[in-house]
Amino acid sequence: MVLSTSSNFPTPDDAFRAIVEAHRGLSEEQSADFDAALVLILANHIGDIEVLREAITLAKRRMIDVSQQQQQQQQ
């Protein structure tokens, strides 16, 4: 299986909205716990360790890129 980075949802905004709505009313800690549970459930559903590793690498790279962009904007 290859990691898909394009939307597989017919209506991506609905998927985004569902995730945002799931966080409504949660504390910051509860929200982080919810995200962790959701990630583990979806990772299990995928069931492919190589895809999981690729997704982890991509997520880390995106976080680094965002951090670097924020630092550049502050300069």
KAUR-V699054 format. One record per backbone hydrogen bond with DSSP energy under -0.5 kcal/mol. NH is the residue of the N-H (numbers start at 0). CO is the residue of the C=O. If there is no record, write none. Layout:
nh: [NH NH]
co: [CO CO]
This chain:
nh: [4 11 13 14 15 16 17 18 19 20 21 22 22 23 23 25 30 31 32 33 34 35 36 37 38 39 40 41 42 43 44 45 46 51 52 53 54 55 56 57 58 59 60 61 62 63 64 65 66 67 68 69 70 71 72 73 74 74]
co: [2 8 10 10 11 12 13 14 15 16 17 18 19 19 20 22 26 27 28 29 30 31 32 33 34 35 36 37 38 39 40 41 42 47 48 49 50 51 52 53 54 55 56 57 58 59 60 61 62 63 64 65 66 67 68 69 70 71]
